[in-house]
Amino acid sequence: MPTIFEKIIAKEIPAHIVYEDDLTIAFLDVSQATKGHTLIVPKSPYPNLYEMPEALAGHVMGVAIKVANAIKRAFEPEGLNLLSNTGTIAGQSVFHFHIHLIPRYEKNDIGLSFTEHQDELSLEDYEERAERIRAALS
């Protein structure tokens, strides 16, 4: 069954499209967490970041930069969050890779926070985690 993004790409349902090229489409998120909240979506239906080809991911990021700068010029936010959720536990609800560009106007205009754990970790913990990632890259 096609995702809502595939239906938008196929122009089967309406969206407020702000940018489109052969590989990507960018449109306003219906939720508008903040003014100008935009999604960058590859037209190919990769379910998440893990499945994306590197070349396409690079193109998507280039489009994100272009659209982020347009949002900056259009609305003059104080900052911007770039967010992509991979997996249900991370908050992914549409299983077609996408990037959220969320302009920020006030410190608490959206509920986004991280719990810091650096006081709980030793130097050895960091070294072991870094080594595991380096080994997985081989």
C-alpha positions in Angstrom: 0.0 0.0 0.0 1.4 3.4 -0.9 2.4 5.8 1.8 0.9 9.3 2.1 4.2 10.6 0.7 3.9 8.4 -2.4 0.4 9.8 -2.9 1.7 13.3 -2.6 4.6 12.6 -5.1 2.0 11.1 -7.5 -0.2 14.2 -7.1 -3.0 12.0 -5.9 -3.5 14.1 -2.8 -2.8 17.8 -2.4 0.2 19.3 -0.7 1.7 22.7 -0.4 4.8 22.0 -2.5 7.7 24.4 -2.1 10.4 22.6 -4.1 10.6 19.7 -6.5 13.2 18.1 -8.8 13.6 14.7 -10.4 14.7 13.0 -7.2 13.0 14.9 -4.4 10.0 16.9 -3.3 9.6 19.4 -0.4 6.3 20.4 1.0 4.8 22.0 4.1 4.2 19.5 6.9 0.5 19.4 7.6 1.2 19.7 11.4 3.1 23.0 11.1 4.9 22.4 14.4 6.2 25.9 13.7 5.7 28.4 10.9 7.4 27.0 7.8 7.8 23.4 9.0 8.8 21.6 5.8 9.5 18.0 4.8 12.1 16.9 2.3 11.2 13.6 0.7 13.0 11.5 -1.9 10.7 10.4 -4.6 12.0 6.8 -4.3 10.2 5.1 -1.4 13.1 4.0 0.8 11.6 3.2 4.2 14.3 4.8 6.4 17.8 6.1 6.6 19.3 2.7 6.8 18.0 1.8 3.3 18.9 5.1 1.5 21.7 5.0 -1.1 24.5 7.4 -0.1 24.3 9.4 -3.4 20.5 10.0 -3.0 21.0 10.9 0.7 23.6 13.5 -0.4 21.2 14.9 -2.9 18.4 15.0 -0.3 20.7 16.9 2.1 21.6 19.4 -0.6 17.9 20.1 -1.1 17.5 20.4 2.7 20.2 23.1 2.7 18.6 25.0 -0.2 15.1 24.9 1.4 16.4 25.7 4.9 18.0 28.8 3.5 14.7 29.7 1.8 12.9 29.3 5.1 15.5 31.5 6.8 15.0 34.2 4.2 11.2 33.9 4.2 10.5 33.8 8.0 13.7 34.8 9.8 13.7 32.1 12.4 16.2 32.2 15.3 17.3 28.7 14.4 16.2 25.5 12.8 16.0 21.8 13.7 16.8 19.2 11.1 15.2 15.9 12.1 14.7 12.5 10.7 13.1 9.6 12.6 14.2 6.1 11.8 12.0 3.4 13.4 8.9 3.5 15.4 10.8 3.9 18.7 12.4 7.0 17.3 9.0 8.5 16.3 8.8 7.5 12.7 5.1 7.3 11.6 5.5 7.4 7.8 7.8 4.7 6.6 9.2 6.6 3.6 12.5 8.4 4.5 12.0 12.1 5.1 13.7 15.0 6.8 11.9 17.6 8.8 13.0 21.2 8.7 11.5 22.8 11.8 12.2 26.6 12.1 12.6 27.7 15.7 11.3 31.1 16.9 11.4 30.6 20.7 13.3 28.2 22.9 10.3 26.1 23.8 8.1 26.4 20.7 8.3 22.6 20.2 8.9 19.8 22.7 12.3 18.5 21.7 14.8 17.6 24.4 17.5 15.1 25.1 18.6 13.5 28.4 22.3 14.0 29.0 24.3 11.0 30.3 27.9 12.2 30.2 28.1 12.2 34.0 27.2 8.5 34.0 29.9 7.4 31.5 33.6 6.7 32.0 36.3 7.4 29.4 36.4 3.7 28.8 32.6 3.7 28.0 33.3 6.3 25.3 36.3 4.5 24.0 34.4 1.2 23.8 31.4 2.8 22.0 33.6 4.6 19.5 35.6 1.3 18.8 32.4 -0.6 18.2 31.2 2.0 15.6 34.7 2.1 13.9 34.7 -1.7 13.7 31.2 -1.7 12.2 32.3 0.7 9.5 35.0 -1.8 8.3 
